[in-house]
Amino acid sequence: MRRYETIIIVRPGAGSEDELNGIIEKFTGIVKEHGGTVATIDKWGLKKLAYVIKKEQQGSYVFYAYECAPAGVAEMERQLRIDDRVLKYLTVKLDAEEEVAEATTAESTEAEA
C-alpha cells in the first residue's frame, strides 16, 4: 500500500456539517473498499480562496491522509471530478523518504512523552 494525502475544496453551500460529513464518509468508503486505511481526516473549515473558482470566493477545506492501492486513488479522483459539490482537489503520493521522516518524528515524540 502507498501513502497519499488529498485536499478537497467543497462549495460553501455544501459546507453544512451534515453534508460535509456525507462527503467525508463517501470518500472514506472508497478508500476502505480498495483495502486502504484512513490515517487522518481534518476539516480545515471555510477559507477565502486566492482566486474565484466556479464563481465561488470561499470553500470548505478537507484534508485526508491515507494508505490505499493506486486503483482506490483513481476511483476517488474519478468521483471527485463528477461531484458538483467539489470545487478542486489535489492528491499527492508521499515518497518513501517522507514516510521514514514522519515515522522518525512520531517515534521521537513518543519517546519524549
Protein Blocks (a to p, Z undefined) as FASTA:
>chain_A
ZZddddddddfklmpfklmmmmmmmmmmmmmmnopacfbdcdebjaddfbdcehiabdcd
ddddddddfklmmmmmmmmmmmmklmbdcdddddfklmmmmmmmmmmmmmmZZ
